[in-house]
Amino acid sequence: MSKMTKKQQQEDFERLQGGKPPEGAVRRFADVQKKLAAKLKEKSTIRRQAETFSNQIQKASGNIVDPGRTKQAEDGLRAITDRLAKQKLTLPAVPKVPDGVIFGTYTLKFTPPYAALGVSTISGSTGVYQGNPVLSTSVIPNIGQQNVSAVSDTSKPSDGWANSVIGIYFKPMFSQATARITVNFESTFSWWVNSIGKPAMSVAEAYVRVDQYDGYFLPLVEKDFVNWFEYTTHELRFDFGSTSGSAIVDLPVASPHFYFVEIWLVVQAMAKGWPGSLAGANLSVRVPSITVDVTATPIIVNA
């Protein structure tokens, strides 16, 4: 029996992968990044508003009496709580599965470079909420590595974030199936919050996200594998190190749809400058492989 050529192996892999996604899918992925930026901005705005109102109340408790401003701050904090309480929770979408009967299983193993999201052009983005934080984001496609960093301005108040994303896609061969997605990762990190009276905040998250694509990206599931939130006043706190492991996601899939598996990194640093407070967040993640095991689910037609 003759050995398969590299070209034949690649063709078989692409067939199992489900072919190419519709034209414009990568371009439309920019909408996903915009929604993430809007979510980060909303959270940061709420935190800054709460900080302002809390400072007003603390000044009042320190014998700086201004009943009007104190009442305004109390009402402001209450309004933030009311706003959070009214937020509606939305459960992840479940794709509609068509009828059919088929059995089987197959595995797709992806290794760098991961080009499904066009990492040469969509490597990441940054955003500034206040001042001049030092922000950076990069992707090294050949080894599947992402790097993000956010460091506060040393002399003035600042607040900003950075993110990056890589990913793959697949289209199931079965009308109804379960996909087990295994993302192997290696990460290194460092963060610090240093305060002598003013608040400092360092935030980071690395997570796997799966979107169903049918002309637009429909988020199905997210699972984080690196996560920290550090907020302090009157304290120096820090950490650095490395982690490795696998993030596993299971979800139902169906043959009419393309599925994008994305690895996101997000960091944020907020501080007031020195003397006062400093903050930083650095995160690097390398993904040696992404494995997708697709197992058909037998169903009964016209039962």
C-alpha positions in Angstrom: 0.0 0.0 0.0 1.5 3.4 -1.0 1.9 6.1 1.5 -0.3 9.2 1.3 1.5 12.3 0.1 1.6 15.4 2.2 -0.8 17.0 -0.3 -3.3 14.1 0.1 -3.1 14.3 3.9 -3.8 18.0 3.7 -6.8 17.5 1.4 -8.2 14.8 3.7 -7.8 17.1 6.7 -9.6 20.0 4.9 -12.4 17.7 3.9 -12.9 16.6 7.6 -12.6 20.3 8.6 -15.6 21.0 6.5 -14.1 23.2 3.8 -13.7 27.0 3.9 -16.1 29.3 5.8 -18.2 31.7 3.8 -16.4 34.7 2.3 -16.3 37.7 4.7 -16.3 35.6 7.9 -12.9 36.9 9.0 -13.9 40.4 8.2 -17.1 40.1 10.2 -15.1 38.8 13.2 -14.1 42.4 13.8 -17.7 42.9 15.2 -16.9 40.3 17.9 -13.9 42.4 19.0 -16.1 45.6 19.0 -18.6 43.9 21.3 -15.8 42.8 23.7 -14.4 46.4 23.8 -17.9 47.7 24.6 -18.3 45.3 27.4 -14.9 46.2 28.9 -15.7 49.9 28.6 -19.0 49.5 30.4 -17.4 47.6 33.3 -14.6 50.2 33.6 -17.1 53.1 33.5 -19.1 51.6 36.4 -15.9 51.1 38.5 -14.8 54.7 37.9 -18.3 56.0 38.9 -18.3 53.9 42.0 -14.8 55.1 42.9 -15.8 58.7 42.6 -18.9 58.3 44.8 -17.1 56.3 47.4 -14.4 59.0 47.7 -17.1 61.6 48.3 -18.6 59.5 51.1 -15.1 58.9 52.7 -14.4 62.6 52.7 -17.6 63.2 54.5 -16.8 60.6 57.1 -13.4 62.4 57.6 -15.2 65.5 59.0 -15.3 67.3 55.7 -19.0 68.0 55.9 -20.9 68.6 52.7 -24.4 67.1 53.1 -25.4 67.8 49.5 -22.4 66.0 48.0 -22.8 63.1 50.4 -26.4 62.6 49.5 -25.5 62.8 45.8 -22.8 60.2 46.3 -25.1 57.9 48.2 -27.8 58.2 45.5 -25.1 57.6 42.8 -24.0 54.3 44.4 -27.6 53.2 44.9 -28.3 53.9 41.2 -25.3 51.8 40.2 -26.6 48.9 42.3 -30.1 49.3 40.8 -28.6 49.2 37.3 -26.7 46.0 38.0 -29.8 44.4 39.6 -31.8 45.1 36.4 -29.4 43.4 34.1 -30.9 40.4 32.4 -29.1 37.2 32.1 -29.0 35.5 28.7 -28.3 31.8 28.5 -25.9 30.6 25.8 -27.5 29.8 22.5 -28.1 26.2 21.6 -27.9 25.5 17.8 -30.9 23.9 16.2 -30.2 20.3 15.1 -31.7 18.8 11.9 -33.1 15.3 11.7 -30.9 12.4 10.5 -29.3 9.1 11.5 -25.6 8.6 11.3 -22.9 7.1 13.5 -19.2 7.7 13.9 -16.4 9.8 15.3 -13.3 11.6 14.0 -10.6 13.8 15.3 -9.1 17.1 14.0 -5.8 18.2 15.5 -4.7 21.7 14.7 -1.2 23.0 15.3 0.4 26.4 14.6 0.1 28.5 12.6 -3.5 29.2 13.4 -4.8 31.3 10.5 -8.5 31.0 10.7 -8.9 34.5 12.2 -6.3 36.1 9.9 -3.8 36.7 12.7 -1.6 38.8 10.4 -4.3 41.5 10.4 -6.5 40.7 13.5 -3.9 40.1 16.1 -5.5 42.2 18.8 -6.5 45.6 19.9 -6.0 48.1 22.7 -8.2 50.8 24.3 -7.6 53.8 26.6 -10.2 54.9 29.1 -8.0 57.5 30.8 -4.6 59.0 30.5 -1.6 57.3 28.9 -1.2 53.7 30.0 1.4 51.6 28.1 -0.4 49.0 26.1 0.8 46.3 23.8 -0.5 43.2 22.0 1.1 40.8 19.6 0.7 37.3 18.0 3.5 35.0 16.9 1.6 32.7 14.4 4.3 30.1 13.8 4.4 29.0 17.5 0.8 29.9 18.4 1.8 32.5 21.0 0.0 35.6 22.1 1.3 38.4 24.3 -0.7 41.2 26.0 0.4 43.9 28.4 -1.1 46.9 30.2 0.9 49.1 32.6 -0.3 52.3 34.2 1.3 55.7 33.7 3.9 56.3 36.4 3.0 60.0 37.0 -0.7 60.5 36.0 -4.0 58.7 36.3 -4.5 56.1 33.6 -6.7 53.2 32.7 -6.5 50.9 29.6 -6.8 47.4 28.2 -5.2 45.2 25.6 -6.5 41.9 24.0 -5.5 39.4 21.4 -7.1 36.4 19.7 -6.2 33.4 17.6 -8.4 30.5 16.5 -9.5 27.7 14.2 -12.7 26.6 12.6 -14.5 23.4 11.6 -17.8 22.3 10.2 -19.1 18.9 11.5 -19.7 16.0 9.0 -22.7 14.8 11.1 -26.2 16.3 11.2 -26.1 15.9 15.0 -23.0 15.5 17.1 -21.0 16.4 20.2 -17.7 18.2 19.9 -15.0 17.9 22.6 -12.6 20.8 22.1 -9.2 20.5 23.9 -6.9 23.5 24.0 -3.5 22.7 25.3 -1.8 25.8 26.7 1.4 27.1 28.4 1.2 30.5 30.0 3.5 33.0 31.9 2.2 36.0 33.8 3.1 38.9 36.1 0.9 41.5 37.8 1.2 44.1 40.5 -0.9 46.7 42.4 1.0 49.2 44.5 -1.0 51.8 46.5 -0.3 54.4 49.1 -3.8 55.7 49.3 -5.2 55.7 45.8 -6.8 52.6 44.2 -4.9 50.3 41.8 -6.4 47.6 39.7 -4.9 44.7 37.6 -7.2 42.4 35.6 -6.5 39.5 33.2 -8.3 36.7 31.6 -7.4 34.0 29.1 -10.4 31.9 27.8 -11.6 29.6 25.1 -14.7 30.9 23.2 -16.8 29.0 20.6 -18.9 30.9 18.1 -21.4 29.4 15.6 -21.1 31.2 12.3 -24.1 31.6 9.9 -23.3 34.9 8.4 -22.8 36.4 11.9 -21.0 35.1 15.0 -23.3 33.6 17.6 -21.5 33.0 21.0 -22.1 29.6 22.4 -19.7 29.0 25.3 -16.7 30.6 27.1 -14.3 28.9 29.5 -11.4 30.6 31.2 -8.1 29.0 32.1 -6.2 32.1 33.4 -8.0 34.6 35.6 -7.2 37.3 38.1 -8.8 40.5 39.5 -6.7 42.5 41.9 -8.0 45.8 43.4 -6.4 47.4 46.4 -5.7 50.6 48.4 -2.8 51.1 51.0 -1.1 47.9 49.9 1.6 46.4 47.7 0.6 43.1 46.1 2.1 41.2 43.2 2.6 37.8 41.7 4.4 36.1 38.7 4.8 32.6 37.5 3.7 30.1 34.8 0.9 27.5 34.3 0.2 24.8 31.8 -2.6 22.4 31.1 -5.7 21.8 29.0 -9.0 23.7 28.7 -11.8 21.3 27.6 -15.1 22.4 26.2 -18.0 20.1 25.2 -21.0 21.3 23.2 -23.6 20.0 20.7 -22.8 20.8 17.0 -24.6 20.3 13.7 -23.5 19.9 10.1 -25.2 23.1 8.6 -22.9 25.4 10.7 -19.3 26.5 10.9 -17.8 26.7 14.4 -15.0 29.0 15.3 -12.8 28.1 18.3 -11.0 31.2 19.7 -8.4 31.7 22.4 -8.7 35.2 23.8 -6.4 37.1 26.1 -7.5 40.3 27.9 -5.6 42.5 30.4 -6.4 45.8 32.1 -4.5 48.1 34.4 -5.8 51.2 36.3 -4.0 53.4 38.7 -3.5 57.1 39.7 0.2 57.6 39.2 3.0 58.0 41.8 2.8 59.0 44.6 -0.6 57.4 44.8 -0.8 54.0 42.9 0.7 51.9 40.1 -0.6 48.8 38.4 0.4 46.3 35.7 -0.7 43.1 34.0 1.4 41.0 31.6 0.2 37.7 30.1 1.7 35.4 27.4 0.0 32.2 26.3 1.3 29.6 23.8 -1.1 27.0 22.4 0.8 24.0 21.0 -2.3 22.3 19.7 -6.1 22.4 19.5 -7.9 19.1 19.2 -11.5 18.7 18.1 -13.2 15.3 18.6 -16.5 15.0 16.8 -18.8 12.2 17.8 -22.1 11.6 16.0 -25.3 11.4 18.1 -27.8 8.8 16.7 -31.3 10.1 16.5 -34.6 8.6 15.2 -36.2 10.1 12.2 -40.0 10.6 12.3 -40.3 8.8 15.6 
